[in-house]
Amino acid sequence: MQEMKTPGSFRDKPRSLRMRLLLWYGALLAVALSLFVVLILVLTMNAIDQNVDSDVRAEARVAFLNIRTELSSQPPYWPSQLSLDAIDTYREPGVIVEILDAQGHIRYRSGTDISSTLPISANAFRGAFAGQATWYTTTAVGERVRVEVSPIRSPGDGAFASTSGHANIQLNANDTSTGNEPIVGALLVAKSLDDVDDTFSTLRTLLLLSGLTTLVAVLMGGWIISTRVLHPLSEIVATARTIAASTARGPRFGVLNKRVRRPRGHDEMVQVIDTFNEMLDSLERSTQAQRRFVADASHELRVPLTTIQGNLVFLQLHQAELPSEERHILLTEVHEETVRLARLVEDLLLLARADASTEIPLVMPEKTASLSAGGTYQSPIELDRVVLDLIRKLRRKLSVEGSMLKLEIGHVEPVQVQGDEESLRRVMLILLDNAIKYSPAANEVAAGCVTVSLKHMDKKAVLIVRDTGIGIDPVDLPHIFERFYRADRARSSQGTGLGLSIAEILVEQLGGYITAESSPGKGSTFSVWLPLV
């Protein structure tokens, strides 16, 4: 035999759900954090690069101003010893200034930050003597440097012009340089990027650590939150498996009174739990009703069977001794109980069919009838004709029995409904039989009265059966359509308690419904609402 798993063995399933949610959430968060880190790094690097370029341009401007006082306006232009006091004195740390003449010889070089000559590409050198400034990043003695190469023009008459960047820059208000003077050299201004690289590396490390810390903290918080949010699902699983395990032992061992604790709030999870608990309530009520139905049916079947069995056993033992009249009485009782038993079995079969499937017609149909959505075969019926015909037959029966009960016809309008005539007759017989049964007994001076009316109301046909009988207590009124339910006032009369249940089912399958009103000691009113053709 396969071992049944306990509810505790399924704890990994809600954890698996939490893990999947956490992984998806973590992946999305990791992507978002990565994009954020990349964006921060790109923006930071752009800002740093702009700052480096700005420093290089500022240093180049100072160098041009200083070179102005050293160059000659006539060849050979360059002094034998070029000295830039402003650069040597105010040069920014990490910035190298190097000046080359037209032959590529170094005329000046500031500081000793980089021990070797700054590398200059052939394209940049040619571009400088073509009047263009060039920017590039290169490596010198293991250090990355940002380099600007600008052309140096010979000074004009009392003026000096330079090109730094991509435009000619006028150095003072008296500068009359036209930019057409010959280019006599190239200015190289370089700034070490070690500090930039260190800053970028530190920023990248900090962003990575903070991103990982944030991711771990958010995942831990997400795990705690998801555990708390999904905890009711674990309770639902545990409750369902407890009920299933107890029910597997047999119907009488079923534990249907367990419920999942309702959390606070009004979110979707609360709605799920409320729906689950409502389902358990409905299941418990259905199970109790089924158990009560089985017990009541067994009781109702046992009574006639006991009578039949007792009479037959008595006849078998004393057949020769009993007079013919007593034998006739016993056989009559057996026949009556047999008829009662057959009627009860027919009612139970009808209810069983209604419970099993709405596709099975409860009444044998005519061949020309049409099948409705409820499962019964329907055709246009003149309900007023059926009502009058049935009342006429019941009046004749009451007259033969010598009953003083009044069966009156109220206001009857011509009404045509879509339905099955046999079902309609059975519904009216059930209601009229109850009205007659619970009205004052026949042969009494103050006999009761049953009134039947038929009219249109709210685009429906309404059949009203009103009596002046014993009435129904308010506490019993909500239960009168339950199977085998009989109020205390009705237990003295014969019956099984199935009539109103059958009537309600038949009316619902015809697309209508039944309502009931009653006052104890004054009578009851049953209304059958049916759709018109």
MIVODO-545400 format. One record per residue (C-alpha): residue number from 1; residue in three letters; x, z, y. Coordinates in Angstrom, 2 decimals, always signed. Layout:
<pts>
PT  num  residuo     east       up    north
PT  NUM      ALA        X        Z        Y
...
</pts>
This chain:
<pts>
PT  num  residuo     east       up    north
PT    1      MET    +0.00    +0.00    +0.00
PT    2      GLN    +1.31    -0.92    +3.39
PT    3      GLU    +2.20    +2.07    +5.48
PT    4      MET    +0.07    +2.41    +8.61
PT    5      LYS    +2.06    +2.59   +11.79
PT    6      THR    +1.43    +5.51   +14.04
PT    7      PRO    +0.79    +5.09   +17.76
PT    8      GLY    +4.25    +6.43   +18.51
PT    9      SER    +5.90    +3.55   +16.66
PT   10      PHE    +4.58    +1.10   +19.25
PT   11      ARG    +6.20    +2.73   +22.24
PT   12      ASP    +8.77    -0.04   +22.37
PT   13      LYS    +6.10    -2.57   +23.34
PT   14      PRO    +5.24    -1.10   +26.74
PT   15      ARG    +8.96    -0.57   +27.29
PT   16      SER    +9.49    -4.24   +26.48
PT   17      LEU    +6.92    -5.15   +29.10
PT   18      ARG    +8.60    -2.89   +31.63
PT   19      MET   +11.97    -4.42   +30.76
PT   20      ARG   +10.69    -7.96   +31.20
PT   21      LEU    +9.17    -7.10   +34.56
PT   22      LEU   +12.36    -5.33   +35.58
PT   23      LEU   +14.56    -8.26   +34.54
PT   24      TRP   +12.44   -10.75   +36.44
PT   25      TYR   +12.36    -8.50   +39.48
PT   26      GLY   +16.11    -7.85   +39.22
PT   27      ALA   +16.87   -11.57   +38.91
PT   28      LEU   +14.79   -12.40   +41.98
PT   29      LEU   +16.38    -9.54   +43.91
PT   30      ALA   +19.89   -10.62   +42.84
PT   31      VAL   +19.21   -14.17   +44.03
PT   32      ALA   +17.85   -12.87   +47.34
PT   33      LEU   +20.83   -10.55   +47.83
PT   34      SER   +23.26   -13.36   +46.95
PT   35      LEU   +21.68   -15.67   +49.48
PT   36      PHE   +21.78   -12.87   +52.05
PT   37      VAL   +25.48   -12.15   +51.36
PT   38      VAL   +26.37   -15.85   +51.55
PT   39      LEU   +24.46   -16.17   +54.82
PT   40      ILE   +26.20   -13.12   +56.30
PT   41      LEU   +29.62   -14.40   +55.22
PT   42      VAL   +29.00   -17.89   +56.60
PT   43      LEU   +27.76   -16.57   +59.94
PT   44      THR   +30.62   -14.08   +60.15
PT   45      MET   +33.24   -16.71   +59.34
PT   46      ASN   +31.78   -19.06   +61.93
PT   47      ALA   +31.92   -16.30   +64.54
PT   48      ILE   +35.52   -15.40   +63.58
PT   49      ASP   +36.60   -19.05   +63.60
PT   50      GLN   +35.10   -19.52   +67.05
PT   51      ASN   +36.92   -16.39   +68.23
PT   52      VAL   +40.22   -17.66   +66.77
PT   53      ASP   +39.75   -21.04   +68.42
PT   54      SER   +38.97   -19.35   +71.70
PT   55      ASP   +42.19   -17.29   +71.49
PT   56      VAL   +44.21   -20.40   +70.70
PT   57      ARG   +42.69   -22.31   +73.65
PT   58      ALA   +43.38   -19.39   +76.00
PT   59      GLU   +46.99   -19.23   +74.85
PT   60      ALA   +47.35   -23.00   +75.27
PT   61      ARG   +46.00   -22.78   +78.83
PT   62      VAL   +48.57   -20.10   +79.71
PT   63      ALA   +51.30   -22.21   +78.13
PT   64      PHE   +50.31   -25.28   +80.15
PT   65      LEU   +50.37   -23.28   +83.34
PT   66      ASN   +53.83   -21.99   +82.49
PT   67      ILE   +55.18   -25.44   +81.45
PT   68      ARG   +54.03   -26.87   +84.80
PT   69      THR   +56.76   -25.03   +86.64
PT   70      GLU   +59.48   -26.13   +84.20
PT   71      LEU   +58.92   -29.88   +83.80
PT   72      SER   +60.25   -32.57   +86.12
PT   73      SER   +58.19   -35.51   +87.32
PT   74      GLN   +61.09   -37.88   +86.57
PT   75      PRO   +62.90   -38.55   +83.30
PT   76      PRO   +64.31   -36.89   +81.37
PT   77      TYR   +61.44   -34.46   +82.35
PT   78      TRP   +62.71   -31.56   +80.22
PT   79      PRO   +65.09   -28.92   +81.50
PT   80      SER   +68.15   -28.15   +79.43
PT   81      GLN   +66.78   -24.68   +78.65
PT   82      LEU   +62.98   -24.29   +78.62
PT   83      SER   +61.83   -20.74   +79.34
PT   84      LEU   +58.18   -19.64   +79.40
PT   85      ASP   +58.23   -16.13   +80.81
PT   86      ALA   +54.42   -15.81   +80.84
PT   87      ILE   +54.22   -16.62   +77.14
PT   88      ASP   +57.08   -14.31   +76.23
PT   89      THR   +55.59   -11.47   +78.27
PT   90      TYR   +51.83   -11.79   +77.71
PT   91      ARG   +51.60   -13.61   +74.40
PT   92      GLU   +48.86   -12.28   +72.16
PT   93      PRO   +50.14   -10.82   +68.88
PT   94      GLY   +49.85   -13.21   +65.98
PT   95      VAL   +49.92   -16.30   +68.23
PT   96      ILE   +52.89   -18.72   +68.07
PT   97      VAL   +53.64   -21.31   +70.75
PT   98      GLU   +55.90   -24.22   +69.92
PT   99      ILE   +56.78   -27.20   +72.17
PT  100      LEU   +58.14   -30.52   +70.88
PT  101      ASP   +59.46   -33.41   +72.92
PT  102      ALA   +58.81   -37.09   +72.24
PT  103      GLN   +61.59   -37.20   +69.65
PT  104      GLY   +60.14   -34.24   +67.74
PT  105      HIS   +62.83   -31.80   +68.81
PT  106      ILE   +61.78   -28.22   +69.35
PT  107      ARG   +62.10   -27.40   +73.07
PT  108      TYR   +60.56   -23.94   +72.86
PT  109      ARG   +59.38   -21.52   +70.25
PT  110      SER   +57.90   -18.07   +70.97
PT  111      GLY   +58.37   -14.91   +68.99
PT  112      THR   +59.42   -14.42   +65.39
PT  113      ASP   +56.04   -13.87   +63.73
PT  114      ILE   +56.63   -16.91   +61.56
PT  115      SER   +60.26   -17.45   +60.73
PT  116      SER   +60.09   -21.17   +59.98
PT  117      THR   +59.02   -24.13   +62.05
PT  118      LEU   +55.28   -24.74   +62.28
PT  119      PRO   +54.36   -27.64   +60.01
PT  120      ILE   +52.87   -30.54   +61.90
PT  121      SER   +51.36   -33.54   +60.22
PT  122      ALA   +52.35   -37.06   +61.20
PT  123      ASN   +48.74   -37.85   +62.15
PT  124      ALA   +48.53   -34.83   +64.45
PT  125      PHE   +51.85   -35.74   +66.11
PT  126      ARG   +50.80   -39.38   +66.65
PT  127      GLY   +47.39   -38.17   +67.90
PT  128      ALA   +49.06   -35.96   +70.50
PT  129      PHE   +51.09   -38.88   +71.91
PT  130      ALA   +47.88   -40.94   +71.87
PT  131      GLY   +46.33   -38.37   +74.21
PT  132      GLN   +44.17   -36.57   +71.61
PT  133      ALA   +44.12   -32.91   +70.68
PT  134      THR   +44.01   -32.06   +66.95
PT  135      TRP   +42.90   -28.91   +65.11
PT  136      TYR   +43.88   -28.06   +61.57
PT  137      THR   +44.56   -25.11   +59.30
PT  138      THR   +47.77   -24.95   +57.29
PT  139      THR   +50.12   -22.51   +55.57
PT  140      ALA   +53.42   -21.31   +56.92
PT  141      VAL   +55.62   -18.92   +54.91
PT  142      GLY   +52.68   -17.79   +52.82
PT  143      GLU   +50.40   -17.23   +55.78
PT  144      ARG   +47.39   -19.26   +56.76
PT  145      VAL   +47.51   -20.33   +60.39
PT  146      ARG   +45.12   -22.13   +62.71
PT  147      VAL   +46.95   -24.78   +64.74
PT  148      GLU   +46.04   -26.81   +67.83
PT  149      VAL   +48.22   -29.77   +68.77
PT  150      SER   +47.80   -30.99   +72.38
PT  151      PRO   +49.66   -33.63   +74.41
PT  152      ILE   +51.94   -32.64   +77.32
PT  153      ARG   +52.00   -35.08   +80.25
PT  154      SER   +54.65   -35.31   +82.90
PT  155      PRO   +53.68   -33.71   +86.23
PT  156      GLY   +52.51   -35.96   +89.08
PT  157      ASP   +53.35   -35.61   +92.70
PT  158      GLY   +52.92   -31.93   +93.12
PT  159      ALA   +50.34   -31.82   +90.38
PT  160      PHE   +50.16   -31.27   +86.63
PT  161      ALA   +47.50   -32.29   +84.17
PT  162      SER   +46.96   -31.28   +80.54
PT  163      THR   +44.68   -32.10   +77.75
PT  164      SER   +43.63   -29.15   +75.68
PT  165      GLY   +40.82   -29.57   +73.23
PT  166      HIS   +38.93   -32.85   +73.62
PT  167      ALA   +38.79   -33.04   +77.44
PT  168      ASN   +41.14   -33.04   +80.40
PT  169      ILE   +41.37   -29.64   +82.04
PT  170      GLN   +42.08   -29.30   +85.78
PT  171      LEU   +44.34   -26.33   +86.21
PT  172      ASN   +43.79   -25.56   +89.87
PT  173      ALA   +42.00   -26.85   +92.92
PT  174      ASN   +45.03   -28.83   +94.16
PT  175      ASP   +45.63   -30.63   +90.82
PT  176      THR   +45.60   -34.36   +91.53
PT  177      SER   +46.62   -35.49   +88.05
PT  178      THR   +44.70   -38.54   +86.88
PT  179      GLY   +45.50   -38.19   +83.18
PT  180      ASN   +47.46   -41.46   +83.18
PT  181      GLU   +50.90   -39.86   +83.42
PT  182      PRO   +53.21   -40.45   +80.49
PT  183      ILE   +53.05   -38.04   +77.54
PT  184      VAL   +56.42   -36.35   +77.19
PT  185      GLY   +55.73   -33.87   +74.40
PT  186      ALA   +53.33   -31.92   +72.24
PT  187      LEU   +52.20   -28.32   +72.47
PT  188      LEU   +51.55   -26.47   +69.21
PT  189      VAL   +49.64   -23.21   +69.46
PT  190      ALA   +49.09   -21.40   +66.15
PT  191      LYS   +47.34   -18.16   +65.31
PT  192      SER   +47.87   -16.32   +62.06
PT  193      LEU   +44.75   -15.90   +59.93
PT  194      ASP   +46.02   -12.92   +57.96
PT  195      ASP   +43.85   -10.51   +59.95
PT  196      VAL   +40.92   -12.89   +59.55
PT  197      ASP   +41.49   -13.13   +55.81
PT  198      ASP   +41.82    -9.36   +55.51
PT  199      THR   +38.64    -8.87   +57.52
PT  200      PHE   +36.81   -11.47   +55.46
PT  201      SER   +38.02    -9.92   +52.19
PT  202      THR   +37.01    -6.44   +53.33
PT  203      LEU   +33.61    -7.69   +54.46
PT  204      ARG   +33.09    -9.54   +51.20
PT  205      THR   +34.03    -6.45   +49.19
PT  206      LEU   +31.71    -4.23   +51.24
PT  207      LEU   +28.84    -6.69   +50.92
PT  208      LEU   +29.42    -7.01   +47.18
PT  209      LEU   +29.54    -3.25   +46.66
PT  210      SER   +26.54    -2.60   +48.89
PT  211      GLY   +24.64    -5.43   +47.19
PT  212      LEU   +25.39    -4.06   +43.71
PT  213      THR   +24.52    -0.53   +44.84
PT  214      THR   +21.27    -1.77   +46.35
PT  215      LEU   +20.46    -3.78   +43.21
PT  216      VAL   +21.11    -0.83   +40.90
PT  217      ALA   +19.14    +1.56   +43.13
PT  218      VAL   +16.22    -0.85   +43.41
PT  219      LEU   +16.23    -1.50   +39.65
PT  220      MET   +16.21    +2.23   +38.95
PT  221      GLY   +13.38    +2.70   +41.43
PT  222      GLY   +11.58    -0.29   +39.93
PT  223      TRP   +11.95    +1.18   +36.45
PT  224      ILE   +10.49    +4.50   +37.60
PT  225      ILE    +7.66    +2.81   +39.49
PT  226      SER    +6.84    +0.40   +36.64
PT  227      THR    +6.89    +3.28   +34.16
PT  228      ARG    +4.43    +5.18   +36.31
PT  229      VAL    +2.24    +2.13   +36.97
PT  230      LEU    +2.19    +1.00   +33.32
PT  231      HIS    +1.78    +4.49   +31.87
PT  232      PRO    -2.03    +4.09   +31.68
PT  233      LEU    -1.47    +1.05   +29.43
PT  234      SER    +0.43    +3.29   +27.02
PT  235      GLU    -2.51    +5.69   +27.04
PT  236      ILE    -4.89    +2.80   +26.39
PT  237      VAL    -2.79    +1.68   +23.41
PT  238      ALA    -2.54    +5.22   +22.06
PT  239      THR    -6.29    +5.81   +22.45
PT  240      ALA    -7.19    +2.46   +20.85
PT  241      ARG    -4.88    +3.06   +17.89
PT  242      THR    -6.15    +6.60   +17.43
PT  243      ILE    -9.72    +5.29   +17.28
PT  244      ALA    -8.68    +2.44   +14.96
PT  245      ALA    -6.78    +4.78   +12.64
PT  246      SER    -9.66    +7.25   +12.44
PT  247      THR   -12.25    +4.50   +11.97
PT  248      ALA   -10.18    +2.97    +9.15
PT  249      ARG   -10.86    +6.09    +7.09
PT  250      GLY   -14.57    +5.41    +7.25
PT  251      PRO   -17.41    +5.29    +9.79
PT  252      ARG   -18.09    +9.00    +9.60
PT  253      PHE   -14.46    +9.80   +10.46
PT  254      GLY   -14.43    +7.57   +13.55
PT  255      VAL   -13.34    +9.33   +16.75
PT  256      LEU   -15.15    +7.48   +19.52
PT  257      ASN   -15.29   +10.25   +22.09
PT  258      LYS   -11.68    +9.85   +23.27
PT  259      ARG   -11.20    +8.45   +26.76
PT  260      VAL    -8.23    +7.36   +28.87
PT  261      ARG    -7.56    +9.61   +31.85
PT  262      ARG    -8.51    +7.83   +35.06
PT  263      PRO    -5.64    +7.72   +37.60
PT  264      ARG    -6.15    +8.08   +41.30
PT  265      GLY    -6.77    +5.06   +43.48
PT  266      HIS    -8.86    +1.92   +43.24
PT  267      ASP    -6.34    -0.73   +42.16
PT  268      GLU    -6.49    -3.22   +39.29
PT  269      MET    -5.11    -0.71   +36.78
PT  270      VAL    -7.92    +1.71   +37.59
PT  271      GLN   -10.41    -1.11   +37.08
PT  272      VAL    -8.85    -1.86   +33.67
PT  273      ILE    -9.12    +1.79   +32.64
PT  274      ASP   -12.71    +2.08   +33.91
PT  275      THR   -13.64    -1.07   +31.99
PT  276      PHE   -11.91    +0.22   +28.86
PT  277      ASN   -13.70    +3.57   +29.09
PT  278      GLU   -17.02    +1.78   +29.69
PT  279      MET   -16.35    -0.29   +26.59
PT  280      LEU   -15.71    +2.90   +24.60
PT  281      ASP   -18.93    +4.41   +25.97
PT  282      SER   -20.86    +1.33   +24.92
PT  283      LEU   -19.18    +1.31   +21.53
PT  284      GLU   -19.95    +4.99   +21.01
PT  285      ARG   -23.59    +4.50   +22.01
PT  286      SER   -23.89    +1.49   +19.72
PT  287      THR   -22.32    +3.36   +16.83
PT  288      GLN   -24.57    +6.36   +17.35
PT  289      ALA   -27.59    +4.07   +17.60
PT  290      GLN   -26.53    +2.33   +14.39
PT  291      ARG   -26.10    +5.62   +12.58
PT  292      ARG   -29.44    +6.84   +13.88
PT  293      PHE   -31.04    +3.52   +12.91
PT  294      VAL   -29.67    +3.75    +9.37
PT  295      ALA   -30.82    +7.36    +9.05
PT  296      ASP   -34.29    +6.61   +10.45
PT  297      ALA   -34.65    +3.50    +8.32
PT  298      SER   -33.64    +5.44    +5.22
PT  299      HIS   -36.18    +8.12    +6.06
PT  300      GLU   -38.96    +5.62    +6.73
PT  301      LEU   -38.22    +3.78    +3.49
PT  302      ARG   -37.95    +6.95    +1.45
PT  303      VAL   -41.43    +8.21    +2.38
PT  304      PRO   -43.45    +5.30    +0.90
PT  305      LEU   -41.04    +4.95    -2.01
PT  306      THR   -41.46    +8.64    -2.84
PT  307      THR   -45.26    +8.29    -2.73
PT  308      ILE   -45.20    +5.18    -4.90
PT  309      GLN   -42.79    +6.72    -7.38
PT  310      GLY   -44.74    +9.98    -7.60
PT  311      ASN   -48.11    +8.29    -8.15
PT  312      LEU   -46.72    +5.93   -10.77
PT  313      VAL   -45.00    +8.75   -12.65
PT  314      PHE   -48.21   +10.79   -12.55
PT  315      LEU   -50.20    +7.84   -13.86
PT  316      GLN   -47.67    +7.23   -16.61
PT  317      LEU   -47.86   +10.85   -17.80
PT  318      HIS   -51.61   +11.39   -17.43
PT  319      GLN   -53.09    +7.94   -17.75
PT  320      ALA   -55.29    +8.86   -20.73
PT  321      GLU   -56.50   +12.10   -19.22
PT  322      LEU   -57.41   +10.91   -15.70
PT  323      PRO   -60.89    +9.64   -14.90
PT  324      SER   -61.12    +6.07   -13.69
PT  325      GLU   -61.96    +7.17   -10.14
PT  326      GLU   -58.76    +9.23    -9.79
PT  327      ARG   -56.71    +6.39   -11.26
PT  328      HIS   -58.28    +4.07    -8.71
PT  329      ILE   -57.40    +6.49    -5.88
PT  330      LEU   -53.77    +6.73    -7.02
PT  331      LEU   -53.46    +2.95    -7.34
PT  332      THR   -55.01    +2.51    -3.89
PT  333      GLU   -52.42    +4.86    -2.39
PT  334      VAL   -49.67    +2.94    -4.17
PT  335      HIS   -51.02    -0.31    -2.74
PT  336      GLU   -51.25    +1.11    +0.77
PT  337      GLU   -47.72    +2.45    +0.63
PT  338      THR   -46.51    -0.86    -0.76
PT  339      VAL   -48.11    -2.71    +2.16
PT  340      ARG   -46.57    -0.23    +4.57
PT  341      LEU   -43.19    -0.65    +2.88
PT  342      ALA   -43.42    -4.44    +3.06
PT  343      ARG   -44.36    -4.28    +6.75
PT  344      LEU   -41.43    -1.95    +7.44
PT  345      VAL   -38.99    -4.19    +5.57
PT  346      GLU   -40.30    -7.20    +7.51
PT  347      ASP   -39.75    -5.38   +10.80
PT  348      LEU   -36.24    -4.33    +9.79
PT  349      LEU   -35.43    -7.87    +8.70
PT  350      LEU   -36.64    -9.20   +12.04
PT  351      LEU   -34.48    -6.72   +13.95
PT  352      ALA   -31.49    -7.49   +11.72
PT  353      ARG   -31.87   -11.19   +12.46
PT  354      ALA   -32.04   -10.45   +16.17
PT  355      ASP   -28.85    -8.39   +15.96
PT  356      ALA   -27.01   -10.90   +13.78
PT  357      SER   -27.54   -14.01   +15.87
PT  358      THR   -29.77   -15.31   +18.61
PT  359      GLU   -29.54   -18.73   +16.97
PT  360      ILE   -31.89   -17.67   +14.16
PT  361      PRO   -35.57   -18.05   +15.08
PT  362      LEU   -37.56   -14.88   +14.47
PT  363      VAL   -40.79   -16.78   +13.88
PT  364      MET   -41.27   -19.85   +11.73
PT  365      PRO   -41.54   -22.79   +14.15
PT  366      GLU   -43.86   -25.72   +14.26
PT  367      LYS   -42.22   -29.07   +13.64
PT  368      THR   -43.13   -30.37   +17.12
PT  369      ALA   -41.78   -27.33   +18.99
PT  370      SER   -38.56   -27.32   +20.99
PT  371      LEU   -35.69   -24.86   +20.59
PT  372      SER   -35.01   -22.54   +23.55
PT  373      ALA   -31.74   -20.97   +24.64
PT  374      GLY   -32.79   -17.65   +23.11
PT  375      GLY   -33.19   -19.16   +19.66
PT  376      THR   -37.02   -19.31   +19.42
PT  377      TYR   -38.95   -22.57   +19.23
PT  378      GLN   -41.05   -23.01   +22.32
PT  379      SER   -43.82   -25.29   +23.53
PT  380      PRO   -46.39   -25.10   +26.36
PT  381      ILE   -48.97   -22.42   +25.54
PT  382      GLU   -52.26   -21.67   +27.32
PT  383      LEU   -51.76   -17.94   +27.47
PT  384      ASP   -55.26   -17.19   +28.80
PT  385      ARG   -56.79   -18.86   +25.71
PT  386      VAL   -54.59   -16.80   +23.37
PT  387      VAL   -55.47   -13.57   +25.20
PT  388      LEU   -59.23   -14.18   +25.12
PT  389      ASP   -59.15   -15.23   +21.46
PT  390      LEU   -57.20   -12.13   +20.44
PT  391      ILE   -59.49    -9.77   +22.41
PT  392      ARG   -62.55   -11.31   +20.80
PT  393      LYS   -61.15   -10.68   +17.31
PT  394      LEU   -60.13    -7.10   +18.14
PT  395      ARG   -63.58    -6.37   +19.58
PT  396      ARG   -65.15    -7.55   +16.34
PT  397      LYS   -62.81    -5.33   +14.35
PT  398      LEU   -63.56    -2.26   +16.50
PT  399      SER   -67.26    -2.95   +16.13
PT  400      VAL   -67.00    -3.10   +12.34
PT  401      GLU   -65.07    +0.18   +12.34
PT  402      GLY   -67.74    +1.78   +14.51
PT  403      SER   -65.24    +2.68   +17.27
PT  404      MET   -66.57    +3.55   +20.72
PT  405      LEU   -63.29    +2.46   +22.38
PT  406      LYS   -63.87    -0.02   +25.17
PT  407      LEU   -61.72    -3.16   +25.12
PT  408      GLU   -62.31    -4.83   +28.46
PT  409      ILE   -61.10    -8.03   +30.05
PT  410      GLY   -59.80    -7.68   +33.59
PT  411      HIS   -58.86   -10.47   +35.92
PT  412      VAL   -57.69   -13.43   +33.80
PT  413      GLU   -56.26   -16.51   +35.47
PT  414      PRO   -55.51   -19.82   +33.77
PT  415      VAL   -51.83   -19.55   +32.88
PT  416      GLN   -49.55   -21.84   +30.91
PT  417      VAL   -46.19   -20.58   +29.67
PT  418      GLN   -43.36   -21.99   +27.61
PT  419      GLY   -43.20   -20.10   +24.38
PT  420      ASP   -44.12   -19.61   +20.76
PT  421      GLU   -47.75   -18.72   +20.12
PT  422      GLU   -47.05   -16.57   +17.08
PT  423      SER   -44.49   -14.55   +19.03
PT  424      LEU   -46.93   -14.11   +21.93
PT  425      ARG   -49.70   -12.99   +19.55
PT  426      ARG   -47.40   -10.49   +17.91
PT  427      VAL   -46.34    -9.03   +21.27
PT  428      MET   -49.98    -8.67   +22.39
PT  429      LEU   -50.98    -7.15   +19.04
PT  430      ILE   -48.19    -4.56   +19.30
PT  431      LEU   -49.21    -3.56   +22.84
PT  432      LEU   -52.95    -3.53   +22.08
PT  433      ASP   -52.42    -1.65   +18.81
PT  434      ASN   -50.46    +1.06   +20.65
PT  435      ALA   -53.07    +1.21   +23.42
PT  436      ILE   -55.90    +1.61   +20.90
PT  437      LYS   -53.95    +4.03   +18.73
PT  438      TYR   -53.07    +6.46   +21.54
PT  439      SER   -56.39    +6.28   +23.40
PT  440      PRO   -59.12    +8.90   +22.69
PT  441      ALA   -60.32    +8.68   +19.10
PT  442      ALA   -63.31    +6.64   +18.12
PT  443      ASN   -66.80    +8.16   +17.96
PT  444      GLU   -65.95   +10.61   +20.78
PT  445      VAL   -68.37   +10.97   +23.69
PT  446      ALA   -65.66   +10.17   +26.26
PT  447      ALA   -64.09    +7.21   +24.49
PT  448      GLY   -61.06    +5.58   +25.98
PT  449      CYS   -60.76    +2.20   +27.63
PT  450      VAL   -58.16    -0.56   +27.25
PT  451      THR   -58.07    -3.29   +29.91
PT  452      VAL   -56.21    -6.59   +29.56
PT  453      SER   -55.40    -8.71   +32.63
PT  454      LEU   -53.49   -11.96   +33.16
PT  455      LYS   -52.34   -13.31   +36.52
PT  456      HIS   -49.64   -15.13   +38.47
PT  457      MET   -47.05   -13.08   +40.32
PT  458      ASP   -43.68   -14.13   +41.79
PT  459      LYS   -43.80   -17.48   +39.96
PT  460      LYS   -44.28   -15.70   +36.65
PT  461      ALA   -47.16   -15.04   +34.30
PT  462      VAL   -47.88   -11.31   +34.03
PT  463      LEU   -49.84    -9.94   +31.06
PT  464      ILE   -50.99    -6.38   +31.79
PT  465      VAL   -52.26    -3.98   +29.13
PT  466      ARG   -53.61    -0.74   +30.64
PT  467      ASP   -55.06    +2.18   +28.67
PT  468      THR   -56.48    +5.64   +29.38
PT  469      GLY   -54.69    +7.33   +26.50
PT  470      ILE   -52.38   +10.31   +26.16
PT  471      GLY   -49.65    +8.76   +28.28
PT  472      ILE   -45.89    +9.12   +27.96
PT  473      ASP   -43.77   +11.97   +29.31
PT  474      PRO   -41.18   +10.95   +31.95
PT  475      VAL   -38.37   +12.20   +29.70
PT  476      ASP   -39.50    +9.86   +26.91
PT  477      LEU   -40.28    +6.79   +29.01
PT  478      PRO   -36.67    +5.44   +29.21
PT  479      HIS   -36.37    +5.56   +25.40
PT  480      ILE   -39.64    +4.03   +24.20
PT  481      PHE   -38.01    +0.65   +23.47
PT  482      GLU   -35.35    +2.21   +21.25
PT  483      ARG   -35.70    +1.68   +17.54
PT  484      PHE   -37.48    +4.41   +15.57
PT  485      TYR   -37.92    +6.43   +18.75
PT  486      ARG   -41.20    +8.32   +18.81
PT  487      ALA   -42.21   +10.80   +21.49
PT  488      ASP   -43.54   +14.21   +20.49
PT  489      ARG   -47.06   +13.20   +21.58
PT  490      ALA   -46.98   +10.17   +19.23
PT  491      ARG   -45.68   +11.81   +16.07
PT  492      SER   -49.19   +12.75   +14.91
PT  493      SER   -50.13    +9.06   +14.67
PT  494      GLN   -48.98    +6.61   +12.03
PT  495      GLY   -46.17    +4.23   +12.87
PT  496      THR   -42.47    +3.52   +12.45
PT  497      GLY   -41.29    +3.40   +16.04
PT  498      LEU   -40.24    -0.25   +15.76
PT  499      GLY   -43.17    -1.98   +17.47
PT  500      LEU   -41.99    -1.81   +21.08
PT  501      SER   -38.43    -2.72   +20.06
PT  502      ILE   -39.72    -5.86   +18.35
PT  503      ALA   -41.96    -6.69   +21.31
PT  504      GLU   -39.05    -6.38   +23.73
PT  505      ILE   -36.85    -8.65   +21.60
PT  506      LEU   -39.56   -11.30   +21.26
PT  507      VAL   -40.28   -11.29   +25.01
PT  508      GLU   -36.59   -11.55   +25.88
PT  509      GLN   -36.22   -14.52   +23.54
PT  510      LEU   -39.09   -16.15   +25.41
PT  511      GLY   -37.18   -15.70   +28.65
PT  512      GLY   -39.14   -12.70   +29.97
PT  513      TYR   -39.10    -8.94   +30.03
PT  514      ILE   -41.37    -5.90   +29.61
PT  515      THR   -41.93    -3.01   +32.00
PT  516      ALA   -43.77    +0.24   +31.35
PT  517      GLU   -45.43    +2.83   +33.60
PT  518      SER   -47.17    +5.98   +32.43
PT  519      SER   -48.67    +9.27   +33.53
PT  520      PRO   -49.09   +12.01   +30.90
PT  521      GLY   -52.81   +12.57   +30.19
PT  522      LYS   -53.89    +9.55   +32.26
PT  523      GLY   -52.65    +6.57   +30.31
PT  524      SER   -49.98    +3.87   +30.28
PT  525      THR   -49.54    +0.37   +31.65
PT  526      PHE   -47.34    -2.26   +29.97
PT  527      SER   -46.56    -5.49   +31.82
PT  528      VAL   -45.12    -8.58   +30.14
PT  529      TRP   -43.42   -10.99   +32.56
PT  530      LEU   -43.00   -14.56   +31.29
PT  531      PRO   -41.76   -17.72   +33.00
PT  532      LEU   -44.40   -20.32   +33.83
PT  533      VAL   -44.19   -23.87   +32.55
</pts>
